Amino acid sequence: MIQLSLPIEHEVANLAYKMESKVNKSKPRALRINIHIKEGDSIEGFFSEENQQIKFNVIRDGEVVSAEKVVLSTTYDRPKGPKILNQQEFKRSSHFTVDNTEILKCYEQVWGVDTNHRDVFSQSANVTAVTVCDSNGSGDYYPVLAIVFGKVKSNPELYGWRKFIEFIMRLDGYEPLKRYALIVDSELGDIEFFNSRRKPIHADFFLPDNWDLIYASSDVGKENILNKVIACSDKTSNKVIELMSTIEKNKKHWNEVENELTHQPTYLPLEHKEP
């Protein structure tokens, strides 16, 4: 696992706390599977009641082939249309699974990244919080990093994604041949374009080839590991802003960003204590 360890200024408040899950009555969930195929292809679907697994084959000219891609969404119905709780893309049929634990196992590491904003000491403060999620199936997750920066002309969420990805790619333990994923809670309509590298995330920065974006809502779906992770980042981001705003000298960490391409935000490692 990549270890996050950086020196920081001591006046920045330290943060350590345990996330507690709350079980609420939820609306009935639905799985929506969109299988992208070529014209003339057909699909054979299978459901195993014993294993509770969904499988399918794409048939082309009598041969089994891979789908162009598969999109899995967890939703619930509401008057203005289905609410998407989480959504993942699979580049090949063989990668498809409805088990989110198995999805995480496809990656070397997975993080949830969420950005919140607040005006503090008459300046615009942004904090991108990062939660690491165990990709081996344990269900463990905890906050590890906060990225602090000031007002930007671009989308602060996307700027935070870029800065975190670049941060990880600079670390000694980073392996460019391994796969990594970010769980995010914004830009749902653009995620397919980011994942296919048809659209840059920020300026001329495209998602690296070995990275994927996974959508999950931080507001609902807390029974799901993907939603738990992004909710942790959302809560952590707000907590970091709250703690840093107790010391006025900290406002230098969110001065307005003049050059987004060269600016280095404050990277604040977060302490994790075992419960």
Phi, psi and omega per residue, in radians:
M1 nan 2.464 3.073
I2 -1.225 2.242 3.112
Q3 -1.664 2.344 3.123
L4 -1.763 1.987 3.141
S5 -2.617 2.011 -3.137
L6 -2.459 2.532 3.026
P7 -1.235 2.478 3.086
I8 -2.386 2.954 3.130
E9 -1.303 2.365 -2.993
H10 -1.212 -0.332 -3.115
E11 -1.260 -0.268 3.103
V12 -1.301 2.220 -3.061
A13 -1.071 2.422 3.074
N14 -1.415 2.712 -3.061
L15 -2.388 2.226 3.047
A16 -2.666 2.143 3.100
Y17 -2.809 2.864 -3.081
K18 -1.873 2.311 3.046
M19 -1.367 2.394 3.096
E20 -2.035 2.272 -3.105
S21 -1.493 2.552 3.089
K22 -2.164 2.281 -3.122
V23 -1.672 2.074 3.115
N24 -2.052 2.724 3.025
K25 -1.177 2.266 -3.063
S26 -2.047 2.761 3.079
K27 -1.256 2.671 -3.136
P28 -0.986 2.320 -3.120
R29 -1.628 2.660 3.069
A30 -2.320 2.460 3.026
L31 -1.695 2.254 3.091
R32 -2.044 2.175 -3.105
I33 -2.054 2.006 3.086
N34 -1.828 2.025 -3.112
I35 -1.838 2.043 -3.107
H36 -1.598 2.058 -3.106
I37 -2.287 2.955 3.100
K38 -1.512 2.757 3.103
E39 -1.019 2.304 -3.129
G40 1.701 -0.285 3.088
D41 -1.285 2.737 3.027
S42 -2.249 2.871 -3.075
I43 -2.210 2.325 2.987
E44 -1.937 2.144 -3.109
G45 -1.926 2.584 -3.127
F46 -2.387 2.424 3.034
F47 -2.233 2.159 3.126
S48 -1.698 1.924 3.106
E49 -1.154 -0.594 -3.117
E50 -1.122 -0.827 -3.092
N51 -1.701 -0.080 -3.089
Q52 0.924 0.823 -3.118
Q53 -2.097 2.504 3.054
I54 -1.902 2.230 3.100
K55 -2.327 2.731 3.101
F56 -2.683 2.722 3.036
N57 -2.113 2.457 3.002
V58 -1.734 2.186 -3.079
I59 -1.889 2.237 3.090
R60 -2.340 2.063 -3.129
D61 0.934 0.700 3.090
G62 1.403 -0.012 -3.122
E63 -1.959 2.589 3.065
V64 -1.413 2.180 3.139
V65 -2.262 2.999 3.100
S66 -1.450 2.567 2.968
A67 -1.153 2.778 3.063
E68 -1.103 -0.743 2.970
K69 -2.943 2.846 3.110
V70 -2.253 2.318 3.127
V71 -2.040 2.140 -3.139
L72 -1.908 2.180 3.139
S73 -2.189 2.403 2.965
T74 -1.793 2.185 -3.028
T75 -2.380 2.938 2.833
Y76 -2.398 2.692 -3.079
D77 -1.399 2.549 3.050
R78 -2.638 2.813 -3.042
P79 -0.967 -0.669 -3.088
K80 -1.549 0.141 3.110
G81 2.148 2.855 -3.082
P82 -1.032 2.396 3.022
K83 -1.607 2.164 3.134
I84 -1.519 2.083 3.111
L85 -1.467 -0.747 3.066
N86 -2.740 2.772 -3.069
Q87 -2.681 2.316 3.128
Q88 -2.263 2.613 3.058
E89 -1.941 2.436 3.063
F90 -2.074 2.260 -3.074
K91 -1.385 -0.335 3.134
R92 -2.399 2.631 3.122
S93 -1.031 -0.659 -3.079
S94 -1.152 -0.331 3.130
H95 -1.494 -0.211 -2.998
F96 -1.191 2.383 3.008
T97 -2.727 2.625 3.061
V98 -1.665 -0.008 -3.130
D99 -1.594 1.949 -3.093
N100 -1.150 -0.467 3.049
T101 -1.115 -0.712 3.101
E102 -1.194 -0.600 3.086
I103 -1.043 -0.793 -3.116
L104 -1.124 -0.537 -3.126
K105 -1.182 -0.221 3.116
C106 -1.282 -0.188 -2.992
Y107 -2.058 2.623 3.023
E108 -1.151 -0.781 3.066
Q109 -2.601 2.659 3.138
V110 -2.348 2.388 3.093
W111 -2.284 2.592 2.942
G112 -1.750 2.323 -3.044
V113 -2.260 2.170 3.137
D114 -2.495 2.487 -3.081
T115 -2.048 2.362 3.023
N116 -2.199 2.756 -3.040
H117 -2.270 2.546 3.031
R118 -2.716 2.544 3.011
D119 -1.445 2.075 -3.077
V120 -2.278 2.231 -3.119
F121 0.908 0.778 3.082
S122 1.120 0.354 3.073
Q123 -2.287 2.723 -3.116
S124 -1.526 2.009 -3.113
A125 -1.874 2.300 3.038
N126 -2.080 2.386 3.053
V127 -2.279 2.098 3.013
T128 -1.698 2.033 3.136
A129 -1.755 2.498 -3.077
V130 -2.121 2.217 3.078
T131 -2.006 2.208 3.096
V132 -1.517 2.495 -3.124
C133 -2.165 2.253 3.109
D134 -1.106 2.250 -3.109
S135 -1.713 0.209 3.140
N136 -1.778 0.067 3.042
G137 1.761 0.077 -3.101
S138 -1.336 -0.408 -3.073
G139 1.453 0.098 3.138
D140 -1.339 2.521 3.057
Y141 -2.778 2.622 3.111
Y142 -2.891 2.686 -3.128
P143 -1.258 2.452 -3.095
V144 -2.215 -0.357 -2.992
L145 -2.706 2.525 2.959
A146 -2.205 2.402 3.113
I147 -1.981 2.071 -3.017
V148 -1.930 2.260 3.114
F149 -2.684 2.888 -3.093
G150 -1.642 -2.768 -3.091
K151 -1.095 2.322 3.064
V152 -2.160 2.697 3.117
K153 -1.348 -0.471 -3.124
S154 -1.514 -3.029 3.091
N155 -1.258 2.062 -3.112
P156 -1.022 -0.602 3.112
E157 -1.047 -0.866 -3.085
L158 -1.204 -0.631 3.075
Y159 -1.079 -0.744 3.104
G160 -1.103 -0.720 3.087
W161 -1.008 -0.853 -3.086
R162 -1.055 -0.833 -3.081
K163 -1.104 -0.628 3.113
F164 -1.221 -0.788 3.130
I165 -1.038 -0.787 3.124
E166 -1.111 -0.654 3.098
F167 -1.056 -0.833 -3.136
I168 -1.120 -0.702 -3.090
M169 -1.194 -0.291 3.094
R170 -1.519 -0.248 -3.065
L171 -1.303 2.604 -3.103
D172 -1.083 -0.576 -3.083
G173 -1.426 -0.015 -3.108
Y174 -1.252 2.341 -3.134
E175 -2.097 1.883 -3.056
P176 -1.145 -0.249 3.117
L177 -1.599 -0.106 3.089
K178 -1.619 2.841 -3.117
R179 -1.765 2.458 -3.141
Y180 -2.293 2.729 -3.135
A181 -2.463 2.574 2.999
L182 -2.008 2.265 2.967
I183 -1.599 2.199 -3.051
V184 -2.298 2.816 -3.060
D185 -2.172 0.553 3.106
S186 -2.689 2.992 3.079
E187 1.030 0.648 -3.098
L188 -0.957 -0.716 -3.108
G189 -1.190 -0.323 -3.102
D190 -1.822 -0.149 -3.028
I191 -1.033 -0.694 3.131
E192 -1.095 -0.567 3.124
F193 -1.327 -0.606 3.043
F194 -1.169 -0.774 -3.107
N195 -1.170 -0.524 3.129
S196 -1.599 0.047 3.124
R197 1.071 0.470 3.054
R198 -1.533 -0.186 -3.123
K199 -2.520 2.349 3.115
P200 -1.274 2.650 3.080
I201 -1.289 -0.783 -3.091
H202 -2.629 2.222 -3.101
A203 0.908 -2.127 -3.139
D204 -1.795 0.352 -3.098
F205 -1.638 2.021 3.078
F206 -1.714 2.689 3.055
L207 -1.035 2.220 3.112
P208 -0.999 2.668 -3.030
D209 -1.061 -0.472 -3.080
N210 -1.717 0.293 3.110
W211 -2.052 2.585 3.037
D212 -2.270 2.648 3.002
L213 -1.836 2.359 3.091
I214 -2.113 2.257 -3.128
Y215 -1.578 2.401 2.975
A216 -2.633 2.461 3.116
S217 -1.434 2.397 3.105
S218 -1.460 -0.166 -3.030
D219 -1.632 -0.495 -3.038
V220 -2.422 3.010 3.052
G221 1.363 0.524 -3.033
K222 -1.205 -0.099 3.046
E223 -1.342 -0.127 -3.061
N224 -1.882 2.402 -3.095
I225 -1.037 -0.654 -3.131
L226 -1.088 -0.756 -3.132
N227 -1.266 -0.588 3.078
K228 -1.082 -0.734 -3.095
V229 -1.141 -0.827 -3.099
I230 -1.231 -0.554 3.073
A231 -1.141 -0.630 3.077
C232 -1.081 -0.758 3.119
S233 -1.128 -0.703 3.117
D234 -1.067 -0.826 -3.136
K235 -1.153 -0.708 -3.130
T236 -1.133 -0.736 3.134
S237 -1.006 -0.819 3.120
N238 -1.139 -0.639 3.140
K239 -1.175 -0.697 3.123
V240 -1.115 -0.775 3.096
I241 -1.034 -0.756 -3.133
E242 -1.068 -0.779 -3.110
L243 -1.217 -0.745 -3.113
M244 -1.190 -0.473 -3.105
S245 -1.321 -0.037 3.083
T246 -1.436 -0.180 -3.105
I247 -2.219 1.969 -3.026
E248 -1.115 -0.531 3.138
K249 -1.077 -0.346 3.141
N250 -1.185 -0.271 -3.055
K251 -1.093 -0.313 3.083
K252 -1.124 -0.351 -3.136
H253 -1.340 -0.256 3.096
W254 -2.194 0.713 2.928
N255 -1.091 2.650 3.140
E256 -1.011 2.358 -3.111
V257 -1.416 2.070 -3.119
E258 -1.485 -0.712 -3.142
N259 -2.233 1.825 -3.054
E260 -1.181 -0.432 -3.091
L261 -1.347 -0.561 -3.080
T262 -1.841 -0.244 -3.068
H263 -1.138 2.412 3.034
Q264 -1.951 1.953 3.126
P265 -1.242 3.081 3.048
T266 -1.476 2.181 3.092
Y267 -1.776 2.052 -3.045
L268 -1.996 1.744 3.084
P269 -1.111 2.479 -3.108
L270 -1.908 2.371 -3.111
E271 -1.332 2.376 3.093
H272 -2.010 2.210 3.096
K273 -2.002 2.336 3.110
E274 -1.144 2.426 3.138
P275 -1.166 nan nan
